[in-house]
Amino acid sequence: MNNTQALEEQMDVLKNKKARDWLFQRISFRKAALGNISQFCIKEVLEKDRNISNFRCGQDEYGEPDFIYEYRGKEIRHEHKRADTKSTKGIITVDYQKTRRTVPERLYLIEHCDVVSVDVSLHTGKINDFRYTRSKKLRKHHEYKDRAASTQCVNNWKSSLLEALNE
């Protein structure tokens, strides 16, 4: 049995409602699963966009953004996140940082990518509801000015990739 077959057998446990319920009660699993599902959904949206060519998923182990593609002939480096589950007074935020690192390494450099997308579906109730902004528009960290602040407000971000890229 190869690794792919072993993984497929382990994934079969998700067909069991009792197992799914137990797994989703575990905060770390739920957060990781929802993040990966969100990333898969935006990947599907991007791959269907006729303005996008040469699409590929970035490689985390090399520090690449989630997606790299050409949009109307220009290379775009794209990072994707899922909005925080809680909002305060209608303000939707995103935790925009890498995991398992220390400051400042866990903070993204502003130049890490060209565009950032955030899944706000849990807030709006709309499936595949994403917001976009150029990375240069992100709020900078108060101490490390070449890096983005770890919490970003999403409310004024654009509802289409094209709008964000035209900013």
Secondary structure, 3 states (H helix, E strand, C coil): CCHHHHHHHHHHHHHCHHHHHHHHHCHHHHHHHHHHHHHHHHHHHHHHCCCEEEEEECCHHHCCCCEEEEECCEEEEEEEEECCCCCECCECEEECECCCCCCCCCECEHHHCCEEEEECHHHHCCCCCEEEEEHHHCCECCCCCCEECCEEECCCCECCHHHHHCC
